[in-house]
């Protein structure tokens, strides 16, 4: 059993939250109640995350699947940080509560799907949309990326200055009488590498130094080029295999024809 939220220690760890709490009149007792409620549900969420992940692992076009439950302190930090955003969306009287936080925070359960080649995304997309009720899909792209495939499917496209690439799905399901929303992120193995490094740097710096920003963007371009190269190699491999298969078939046909001719002699 985890200890409850210690607000003084929490603010010391996340000092930027103090001014947001004061500015938006966030009730600390409500934050404590949400924290305790989420901790009570953690085991259930972990089981649900495993269930989704195992369904995805059964698909041959998927390289690997990771699942995670939001860490309780991260949940509280996000609730505080997102309060102003929700006020602009729902009105100035909005506050996060025990009754609404599970609907407002959609990544309590997070699933990450990794695939190797870019063209495998289409098949994964079709599987996800056929398997679950998808309530939202967002394609995060780097400025300048080709977004035609997303636009054809009416998928919202968000251009990220950081170069972060990933397609995010919010799926809704009912393992019990209570609705659960999970976030599924789909990306290539190279996008995963870049995303992990970018994420670590952004969480370890209040403001990323310019030297790191410029090198991150360079790394992003290299990762994007690696994706393109992997797809090219895969296409060449398929083309070579098809030509080889046709050649072997032709050789076999010629050998059979020669046998027939010899049999007539």
ABEGO torsion letter per residue (X at the ends): XBBBBBAAAAAAABAAAAAAAAAAGBBAAAAAAAAAAAAAAAAAAAAAAAAAAAAAAABAABABBBBBBBBAAAAAAAAAAAAAAAAAAAEAABBBBAAAAAAABAAABBBBBBBABAAAAAAAAAAAAAABBBABBBBBBBBGBBAAAAAAAGBBBBBBAAGBBBBBBBBBBBABABBBBBBBBBBBAAAAAAAAAAAAAAAABABBBAAAAAAAAAAAAAAAAAAAAAAAAAAAAAAAAAAAAAAAAAAAAAAAAAAAAAAAX
